[in-house]
Amino acid sequence: MKKVTIVLSGIFLLGIIALFIYFVTGVSATYPAIKKYRYKGTLNEFIKDIKKLSNNRSNLNVDIIDTVGNKNNGDAIYLNIETIDKLDDVEYNLRCESSNSNNVLIQTAISLVGAYDKKRNIGGYSKEAKGVKMLTEKFDIEVINLLKGNQKGKISSL
């Protein structure tokens, strides 16, 4: 009886540790892309261009919320873009990763991983979420098309 209790306690403890590791490593925080884009340039060039766009538009706010990676396996950032007008207050969540070839940065992969309209309470982190299709189209118009116009073909949808 004592051995069974020790074995069950060990299994329970291992389960708790595995659950803790799962959440700490962020496995649960990774979402598949709703839509993907390619920026012909480095991650730093993309950040500079998106901040320039934000500075020129009073209803567009850009915040870098996290940076990950390193020079050996590529850098990545998570950023939020918020568009605010009379009807909408929409937050877009992006993951932007630099790619390299022979240690020369050639492009940045941009993944739209979340879109949420705070006023209408629609959107989310999957293509199937209510309102995501409309919000993705709005993102293309209000952000991507403006970048395309300013950057002469440096950004495209995949």
C-alpha positions as CSV (number, residue, x, y, z in Angstrom):
1,M,0.0,0.0,0.0
2,K,2.8,2.4,0.9
3,K,4.5,1.7,-2.5
4,V,1.3,2.5,-4.4
5,T,0.9,5.8,-2.6
6,I,4.5,6.8,-3.4
7,V,4.1,5.8,-7.1
8,L,0.8,7.8,-7.4
9,S,2.3,10.8,-5.6
10,G,5.3,10.7,-8.0
11,I,3.0,10.5,-11.1
12,F,1.0,13.4,-9.7
13,L,4.1,15.5,-9.0
14,L,5.5,14.8,-12.5
15,G,2.1,15.9,-14.0
16,I,2.2,19.2,-12.1
17,I,5.8,19.8,-13.2
18,A,5.0,19.0,-16.9
19,L,2.0,21.4,-16.7
20,F,4.2,24.1,-15.2
21,I,6.9,23.6,-18.0
22,Y,4.2,23.7,-20.7
23,F,2.9,27.1,-19.6
24,V,6.3,28.6,-18.7
25,T,7.8,27.8,-22.1
26,G,4.9,29.5,-23.8
27,V,3.7,26.5,-25.8
28,S,0.1,27.5,-25.1
29,A,0.7,31.1,-26.3
30,T,1.6,30.3,-29.9
31,Y,-1.2,30.9,-32.3
32,P,-1.2,30.0,-36.0
33,A,-1.3,32.9,-38.4
34,I,-4.6,34.3,-39.6
35,K,-2.8,35.8,-42.5
36,K,0.9,36.0,-43.6
37,Y,2.8,38.7,-45.3
38,R,6.4,39.1,-46.6
39,Y,8.4,42.3,-46.2
40,K,11.5,42.6,-48.4
41,G,13.9,44.0,-45.9
42,T,15.3,43.4,-42.4
43,L,13.3,43.3,-39.3
44,N,14.8,46.7,-38.2
45,E,13.7,48.2,-41.6
46,F,10.2,46.9,-41.1
47,I,10.0,48.4,-37.6
48,K,11.3,51.7,-38.9
49,D,8.7,51.7,-41.7
50,I,5.8,50.8,-39.5
51,K,6.7,53.4,-36.9
52,K,7.0,56.0,-39.6
53,L,3.5,55.1,-40.8
54,S,2.3,55.4,-37.2
55,N,3.9,58.8,-36.8
56,N,2.1,60.0,-39.9
57,R,-1.4,58.7,-38.9
58,S,-2.9,59.9,-35.6
59,N,-5.3,56.9,-35.4
60,L,-2.5,54.3,-35.6
61,N,-0.5,53.2,-32.6
62,V,2.4,50.7,-32.7
63,D,3.9,49.0,-29.6
64,I,6.6,46.4,-29.6
65,I,5.6,44.0,-26.8
66,D,8.3,41.3,-26.9
67,T,11.5,40.4,-28.7
68,V,12.8,36.8,-29.0
69,G,15.6,34.9,-30.9
70,N,19.2,35.7,-31.6
71,K,21.5,36.3,-34.6
72,N,22.1,32.6,-35.1
73,N,18.5,31.5,-35.5
74,G,16.9,34.8,-36.4
75,D,15.3,37.6,-34.5
76,A,11.5,38.0,-33.9
77,I,9.3,40.6,-32.4
78,Y,5.7,40.6,-31.3
79,L,4.0,43.9,-31.8
80,N,0.5,45.4,-31.4
81,I,-1.0,47.8,-33.9
82,E,-4.1,49.6,-32.7
83,T,-6.4,51.6,-35.0
84,I,-8.8,53.9,-33.4
85,D,-11.6,55.9,-35.1
86,K,-15.2,56.8,-34.3
87,L,-16.6,53.4,-35.0
88,D,-13.8,51.0,-34.1
89,D,-11.0,50.4,-31.7
90,V,-9.1,47.5,-33.2
91,E,-6.0,45.8,-32.0
92,Y,-3.9,43.6,-34.3
93,N,-1.3,41.3,-32.9
94,L,1.7,40.5,-35.2
95,R,4.7,38.2,-35.0
96,C,7.5,39.4,-37.2
97,E,10.5,37.2,-37.9
98,S,13.7,37.9,-39.8
99,S,15.0,35.2,-42.0
100,N,18.6,34.9,-43.2
101,S,20.5,33.2,-45.9
102,N,24.3,32.8,-45.5
103,N,24.0,35.3,-42.6
104,V,22.6,38.0,-44.8
105,L,19.1,39.2,-43.8
106,I,16.9,39.2,-46.9
107,Q,13.3,39.4,-45.7
108,T,10.9,39.5,-42.8
109,A,8.0,37.2,-42.4
110,I,5.0,38.9,-40.8
111,S,2.1,36.9,-39.3
112,L,-1.1,38.4,-38.3
113,V,-2.0,36.3,-35.3
114,G,-4.8,38.2,-33.7
115,A,-7.4,40.8,-34.6
116,Y,-9.9,42.2,-32.0
117,D,-12.4,45.0,-32.1
118,K,-12.8,46.2,-28.6
119,K,-15.9,48.3,-29.2
120,R,-17.9,45.5,-31.0
121,N,-16.4,42.7,-29.0
122,I,-15.6,40.6,-32.1
123,G,-12.4,39.0,-33.4
124,G,-9.9,36.7,-31.9
125,Y,-6.9,34.5,-32.7
126,S,-8.3,32.2,-35.4
127,K,-9.6,32.6,-38.9
128,E,-13.0,31.2,-37.8
129,A,-13.6,33.7,-35.0
130,K,-16.6,36.0,-35.4
131,G,-15.5,39.1,-37.3
132,V,-11.9,38.1,-38.0
133,K,-12.4,38.1,-41.8
134,M,-13.7,41.7,-41.8
135,L,-11.0,42.8,-39.4
136,T,-8.3,41.2,-41.6
137,E,-9.7,43.1,-44.6
138,K,-9.6,46.3,-42.6
139,F,-5.9,45.6,-41.6
140,D,-5.0,45.1,-45.3
141,I,-6.6,48.5,-46.1
142,E,-5.5,50.6,-43.1
143,V,-2.0,49.2,-42.7
144,I,-0.7,46.9,-45.4
145,N,-1.9,49.0,-48.4
146,L,-0.4,52.1,-46.8
147,L,2.9,50.3,-46.3
148,K,2.7,49.1,-49.9
149,G,2.2,52.7,-51.1
150,N,5.0,54.1,-49.1
151,Q,7.5,51.3,-49.7
152,K,7.2,50.6,-53.4
153,G,6.6,46.8,-53.3
154,K,8.5,45.9,-50.2
155,I,5.5,44.2,-48.6
156,S,3.1,41.5,-50.1
157,S,0.5,39.1,-48.9
158,L,1.3,35.3,-49.0
